[in-house]
Amino acid sequence: MILTMKKYLIDYILVMLAVFYLFHLPSARSQSNAKVENINFYAEGSKLIITYDIVKAKTGETFDIWIKIVTSSGKEISPITFSGDAESGITGGQGKKIIWDVQADNVVLDEEFSVVVFARPLKKAEEPEKVKNPVSSGSLGPRDVFMPDKVSFVWLGIDYSHLRIKCETDPDIIKNQYFQAWNKLILDEPDKYRVKKMLRLDDLKIDIETITKHNAETNTAVMRAEYAPDYSLSDIASFVKSYNSQSKTGIGIVFIAEFIDKPKKEGVFHVVAIDMTNNEVLISERMHGEPGGAGFRNYWAGSVYEIILQFEKKYKELKGKYSK
């Protein structure tokens, strides 16, 4: 049914189904056969009641659930004051129910609208991703990343081409004004953004041409997201396979940006080392950094700075992890 809300009063105006769903899968390794079906909604006073089923879910499988309202003119509204089955950890089954308090959110809906229910499977905490040696044909292995005197290292830059954001700033502005600026900071302020010290290096070559090209080709239409995509090792491996590695040798170091989360005040990045002869991943560490600084550029560059410090502090621990 299509409803209209005006002055916090809900009136039935047409009998039509106007509900959609979108099911998010964070990576191929955690694909689920579950589906969101039988979505419906109805009014109770100033509240909107949304019902749905999660079918074909596996035993013990849980999901993140969230909703959006999309008006006929294309305006998107993310409800804030809601209760029920719209949170993290929802199990499969029928008769799921979400209650949105429209009046409490101070929202006036004076045109036709649709309810969109989003769901994505959660990883099980007891099934962490195992780190394996992915090198198949090159001569380098993960332990070589922690042997700085054995091989040359190249700084490839910060890859923002797979970035998702949860903030008000326009994605096109972030791409056009800040991708290059953030990469330039690393080069202009090496004493602060001390990648060399992080890896115990005496020398670090610079070659950010490939990453600059990838950043320029970023699709900003898909950049906004409610949740971090939680890229897996296989995702990271597929990203770096597209890097130009012709006639290159040594170990390439790249930070792959995953998520900028303004509400949580954190940036999520993967610190990645690759064998440049074949673009195979040697190590990949998913890390969270707290932003800080004046202005948008410096504020989110602060999360990169924090991650560099974290890696530096964990160097011995990581060396033991990847040298086994």
C-alpha positions in Angstrom: 0.0 0.0 0.0 1.1 3.6 -0.5 0.7 5.8 2.4 1.1 9.5 3.0 2.0 11.2 6.2 1.3 14.9 6.7 1.2 16.8 10.0 2.0 13.5 11.7 -1.4 12.0 10.7 -1.4 8.9 8.5 -4.1 8.4 5.9 -4.6 5.5 3.5 -4.8 6.9 0.0 -4.2 4.0 -2.3 -4.0 0.2 -2.1 -0.7 -0.6 -3.8 2.5 -2.5 -2.8 5.4 -0.1 -2.7 8.1 -2.0 -0.7 11.5 -3.0 -1.8 14.5 -4.9 -0.3 18.2 -4.9 -0.9 20.4 -7.7 0.4 24.0 -6.9 1.0 26.7 -9.6 1.0 30.1 -8.3 2.3 32.2 -10.8 0.4 32.1 -13.9 -1.6 33.5 -16.0 1.3 30.5 -15.1 3.4 27.7 -15.5 0.9 24.3 -16.4 2.2 21.3 -18.0 0.6 19.0 -16.1 2.9 16.5 -13.6 1.5 14.3 -10.8 2.8 10.7 -11.4 1.7 7.1 -10.5 2.4 7.9 -6.9 3.3 4.9 -4.8 4.2 4.0 -1.7 6.2 1.0 -0.1 7.8 0.2 2.9 10.0 -0.6 3.0 13.7 -1.2 6.6 14.7 2.1 8.5 14.1 4.1 5.3 13.9 4.9 3.2 10.8 4.9 -0.5 11.4 7.1 -2.5 9.0 7.0 -6.3 8.8 9.2 -8.7 6.9 10.6 -12.3 6.8 14.1 -13.6 6.5 13.9 -16.9 4.7 16.4 -19.6 3.9 18.8 -18.5 6.7 21.2 -21.0 8.1 21.1 -22.1 11.7 22.9 -19.5 13.9 23.2 -17.0 11.0 22.6 -13.4 12.0 22.2 -10.2 10.1 22.5 -6.4 10.3 19.1 -4.9 9.4 18.4 -1.2 8.7 15.8 0.8 6.8 15.4 3.8 4.6 12.4 5.7 3.3 12.4 6.9 -0.3 9.9 9.4 -1.4 8.5 9.6 -5.0 10.7 12.6 -5.6 13.8 10.7 -4.7 14.4 12.0 -1.3 16.0 9.5 1.1 15.2 9.5 4.8 17.1 7.3 7.3 14.9 6.8 10.4 16.5 7.4 13.8 13.8 6.7 16.3 12.8 3.1 15.7 12.6 -0.1 17.6 12.2 -3.8 17.0 14.0 -6.0 14.4 16.2 -3.3 12.9 19.6 -3.7 14.5 22.7 -6.0 14.5 22.3 -9.7 15.3 18.8 -10.4 13.9 18.2 -14.1 13.3 16.3 -15.6 10.4 12.6 -16.3 10.6 9.2 -14.9 9.9 7.2 -12.1 11.4 10.0 -9.6 11.9 8.7 -6.2 13.0 10.2 -2.6 13.0 8.4 0.3 14.6 9.4 3.8 13.3 8.2 6.8 15.4 7.7 9.3 12.7 6.6 12.1 15.0 9.7 11.7 17.3 12.0 12.1 14.3 10.1 15.3 13.3 9.5 14.0 9.8 6.7 15.2 7.5 5.9 12.9 4.6 3.6 14.7 2.2 4.2 12.5 -0.9 4.1 8.9 -1.8 7.0 6.9 -0.4 8.5 3.4 -0.3 10.1 1.5 2.5 13.5 -0.1 1.8 14.7 -2.9 4.1 18.5 -3.6 4.0 20.1 -6.7 5.3 23.6 -8.2 5.3 25.0 -11.4 6.9 27.3 -10.9 9.8 30.6 -12.7 10.2 30.7 -15.1 13.1 33.3 -14.0 15.7 34.4 -17.5 16.2 35.4 -17.9 12.6 38.2 -15.3 12.0 39.8 -15.2 8.6 42.9 -17.3 8.5 46.0 -15.7 7.1 47.6 -17.9 4.5 50.6 -17.5 2.3 49.0 -16.4 -1.0 52.2 -16.3 -3.0 52.0 -18.9 -5.7 54.6 -18.1 -8.3 56.8 -15.3 -6.9 60.0 -15.7 -4.9 58.8 -13.5 -2.0 56.8 -14.5 1.1 55.1 -12.8 4.0 58.2 -13.0 6.2 60.1 -10.9 3.7 58.0 -7.9 4.6 59.8 -8.0 7.9 63.3 -8.4 6.5 64.0 -4.8 5.3 67.6 -5.5 4.3 66.7 -8.3 1.9 64.5 -6.6 -0.7 63.6 -3.1 -1.9 60.3 -1.5 -0.9 58.1 0.9 -2.8 55.4 3.2 -1.5 52.4 2.9 -3.8 50.1 5.3 -2.0 46.6 5.2 -0.5 44.1 3.5 -2.7 40.7 5.2 -2.2 39.0 3.6 -5.3 37.0 1.2 -3.1 36.2 3.7 -0.3 32.8 3.9 1.3 31.7 6.8 3.4 29.2 7.7 6.1 29.4 11.5 6.3 27.6 14.5 4.9 30.4 15.6 2.6 29.6 15.2 -1.1 31.4 12.1 -2.6 32.6 14.1 -5.7 34.2 16.7 -3.4 36.0 14.0 -1.5 37.3 12.4 -4.7 38.2 15.5 -6.5 39.7 17.5 -3.6 41.0 15.1 -1.1 42.2 11.8 -2.6 45.2 13.5 -4.1 45.6 15.8 -1.1 45.8 12.9 1.3 48.3 11.1 -0.8 50.4 14.3 -1.1 50.5 14.6 2.7 52.3 11.3 3.0 55.0 12.6 0.6 55.2 16.1 2.0 55.4 15.1 5.6 57.4 11.9 5.8 58.5 12.6 9.4 54.9 12.5 10.6 53.5 9.9 8.2 56.5 7.7 8.8 56.0 4.7 6.6 59.7 4.0 6.5 59.9 3.9 10.3 56.8 1.8 10.5 58.5 -0.9 8.4 62.0 -0.4 9.8 63.3 0.8 6.4 66.4 2.8 5.6 65.1 3.5 2.1 61.6 3.6 0.5 61.1 4.3 -3.2 58.0 6.2 -4.3 55.7 5.2 -7.2 52.1 6.4 -6.8 51.3 6.6 -10.5 49.1 3.5 -10.5 47.1 4.4 -7.3 46.6 8.0 -8.6 45.1 6.6 -11.8 42.8 4.2 -9.8 41.7 7.0 -7.5 40.8 9.2 -10.5 38.5 6.5 -11.8 36.6 6.0 -8.6 32.8 5.6 -9.0 31.4 8.1 -6.5 27.8 7.0 -7.2 28.4 3.9 -4.9 30.5 5.6 -2.3 27.8 6.3 0.4 27.1 3.4 2.7 25.6 2.7 6.1 28.1 0.1 7.1 31.7 -0.7 6.3 31.9 -3.3 3.4 34.3 -5.4 5.6 36.6 -6.4 2.7 38.1 -9.9 3.0 41.5 -11.1 2.0 40.1 -12.3 -1.3 38.6 -8.9 -1.9 42.0 -7.2 -1.2 43.7 -9.7 -3.5 41.3 -8.9 -6.4 41.9 -5.1 -5.9 45.6 -5.3 -6.2 45.5 -7.7 -9.1 44.5 -4.7 -11.3 47.7 -2.7 -10.4 50.2 -2.2 -13.1 53.2 -4.3 -12.2 55.0 -4.6 -15.5 58.8 -4.7 -15.1 58.6 -4.0 -11.4 60.3 -5.8 -8.6 60.4 -5.6 -4.8 57.6 -5.2 -2.2 54.9 -2.7 -2.8 53.2 -1.0 0.2 49.7 0.3 -0.2 47.0 1.4 2.2 43.5 0.4 0.8 40.8 2.7 2.2 37.6 0.9 3.2 35.4 3.2 5.3 35.1 6.7 6.6 32.6 6.7 9.5 31.9 10.1 10.9 29.4 9.0 13.6 31.9 6.4 15.0 34.9 8.8 14.4 37.1 6.2 12.7 38.7 5.4 9.4 39.2 1.8 8.3 42.2 0.9 6.1 44.0 -2.2 5.0 47.8 -2.1 5.3 48.9 -4.3 2.4 52.2 -5.5 1.1 52.4 -7.1 -2.3 55.0 -8.9 -4.4 55.3 -6.5 -7.3 56.5 -9.1 -9.8 53.0 -10.7 -9.7 50.8 -8.5 -7.5 50.2 -11.3 -5.0 49.3 -10.2 -1.5 52.0 -10.9 1.1 50.3 -9.4 4.1 47.1 -7.6 4.7 46.1 -6.0 8.0 42.6 -4.4 8.5 43.1 -1.5 11.0 41.0 1.3 12.5 42.3 4.8 13.0 40.8 7.6 15.0 40.7 10.9 13.0 41.9 14.2 14.3 43.0 17.6 13.1 41.7 20.9 11.8 39.7 20.8 8.6 38.4 17.9 6.6 41.7 17.0 5.0 43.7 16.9 8.2 40.9 15.4 10.3 40.7 12.2 8.2 44.4 12.2 7.5 44.7 11.8 11.2 43.2 8.3 10.9 46.0 7.3 8.5 48.5 8.7 11.0 47.0 6.6 13.8 47.2 3.4 11.8 50.9 4.0 10.9 51.6 4.4 14.7 49.6 1.2 15.5 51.4 -0.8 12.9 54.8 0.5 14.2 53.9 -0.5 17.7 52.7 -4.0 16.6 55.7 -4.6 14.4 57.2 -7.4 16.5 53.8 -9.1 16.9 53.1 -8.9 13.2 56.6 -10.2 12.4 55.9 -13.3 14.5 52.5 -13.8 13.0 53.7 -13.7 9.4 57.0 -15.5 9.9 55.4 -18.8 11.0 
